[in-house]
Amino acid sequence: MCLLAFGAVMVYSASSATTLLQGHGYGSGYLIKFVLYGSVGLIAMRVLARDGVAKVQSITAPLLFVSFALVIAVHIPHVGVSINGARRWIGPGQLQFQPSELMKLALVLYSASLLARRPQRVHDLRELAKPLLAVVGAACLLVVTQPDLGTAMVIAFTVSAMLIACGIPMGKLALMGGSALALVLLYALIRPYARARLTSFIDPWAHASSSGFQAVQGQIAIGSGGLFGVGPGQSVQKIFYLPEARTDFILAVIAEELGVVGVFALLFLYGLIAYAGLRAAKAARSLYSALIAVGVTTLIVSEAILNAFAVLGLAPLTGVPLPFVSYGSSSLITMLAAMGLLLNVSSGATGHVRAVTPARGRSGDARARESARLAGERSVEEDRDRRRRDRRARGAGARGRGSAAG
């Protein structure tokens, strides 16, 4: 809630001046939309916080299928919407939606369900690659071609954290990470768009009038803020200097207006989410719930870190929004829905995922049948004892009423 309130204030501050100067209303248009999207997200969060973990199990496969279909539809001419050279959105006008945001949450649910059913698969890369890595790799490939390397990196970080929570050996994880890094570097060298982002990250001032313009303006905003900032609403860089001030680079506006203190306060709030999310995962009652908590926590924190690193010049620009703070309907609603699942896990919810165990011999099956028979007999005996106690209690109550009436 603190992040949402912080985001509402900063979205208004980052967008009001340019909106007024462009003659588009009274400057509060983006604030109103942020509040509306946040309200929808809070409703979703409230619903999922009650029993979301139990509900999402039955819709994980359809949700993953729909997210893949929408991401593919983005590439279809006259269906996907292209903005600033990137084709990531779908839908008309103000109802545009970014399918990759839905795919991130769907992949968390799919990975949690798959790993909870058979956690030992993390020890065999061939077995792990068939159902999980193939799906995650296909999703990352579709997202990268939009192009949206930042979202693909967030997906990779999130799934890696879930594999670590499931006990994957570090050697196998390092092999997977090295392969993914090699593919990213190859992609950056092949695609001009990614190559420009990489070169501008290495020396943004050498490309200050082209691909490094946004990074340079962000550094100017951060340097202008100093320790305590120039004051709320007093940013100069947000007025036609800093592109995407209300979305990807809202942290630069925060740094200019509230200074280093404001940035540290914001990062502290994300640190609280990381601590609480991992604590909820540790106390979860089932592996499925624990993996959902790890996935959602990593999803939020990795986006925040990647956005902060890009704005501070410590990572290439990736177009990843700042969770709960940046303006954007898709990100805000999806992240609040994911937070609802995390709240449900922290309240003690558990998912009933059937574990797949290795086949047992005949003697093991016989022992299992005998244990089931004894458990059934104990259950029947307990029911009989409970009925006897209920009859004695009703009889005693009836005698007591008769004595009182006499």
Secondary structure, 3 states (H helix, E strand, C coil): CHHHHHHHHHHHHHHHHHHHHCCCCCCCHHHHHHHHHHHHHHHHHHHHHHHHHHHHCCCHHHHHHHHHHHHHHHCCCCCEEEECCEEEEECCHHHCECHHHHHHHHHHHHHHHHHHHCHHHHHCHHHHHHHHHHHHHHHHHHHHCCCCHHHHHHHHHHHHHHHHHCCCCHHHHHHHHHHHHHHHHHHHHHCHHHHHHHHHHHCHHHHCCCCCHHHHHHHHHHHHHCCCCCCCCCCCCCCCCCCCCCCCCHHHHHHHHHHHHHHHHHHHHHHHHHHHHHHHHHCCCCHHHHHHHHHHHHHHHHHHHHHHHHHHCCCCCCCCCCCCCCCCHHHHHHHHHHHHHHHHHHCCCCCCCCCCCCCCCHHHHHHHHHHHHHHHHHHHHHHHHHHHHHHHHHHHHHHHHHHHHC
